[in-house]
């Protein structure tokens, strides 16, 4: 099982009971005056058509109060359980070389990644975080930094590039609420910083395109 990646929480299939729960929350919000009739109809249609938790969660995320509980990944931790532990190294430095951090490591409140004519890979898929809010500072010069952020970690990217760029593709998939947050900032000079979701593999013996990269 160690070489298999199970679905992220937002990609897990929703049940009829889950869809009905969202419908009840939406109807209650309409009764409270937080949704007008048109919005209620649109969201109800989306709720009954939803196939995954990732499609259901946004429908009630802005309504306040208790929402739809999101299941933890099989064999993994609930987002709220990612915080805690003894902090690991405060820096990842690659000068004419490469550095990769992955697996079960504890990210300190501030982590600095330096890539000078080298490459740094930070994989947060199985990481824990010393604090609820983390800052990753980047300095890249003629190098590259890749950061993999799972869907149960909120990410904000605001780095600057000089003949370089910070490329954030995590917006393409919804974030599961309740987990830690990571701010990625810094400077990329003639270098690239890529922030993306972890790669996914299909489960053995099953053909499901939703679980593939």
KAMOSUL-V867800 format. One record per helix or strand of 2 or more residues. SS is the DSSP state (H for helix, E for strand). FROM is the first residue (numbers start at 1). TO is the last residue. If there is no record, write none. Layout:
ss: [SS;SS]
from: [FROM;FROM]
to: [TO;TO]
This chain:
ss: [H;H;H;H;H;E;E;E;E;E;E;E;E;E;E;E;H;E;E;H]
from: [9;16;37;53;79;91;98;106;110;119;128;133;144;154;160;165;170;181;192;209]
to: [11;31;49;60;82;95;101;107;116;123;129;141;148;157;162;168;172;189;196;211]
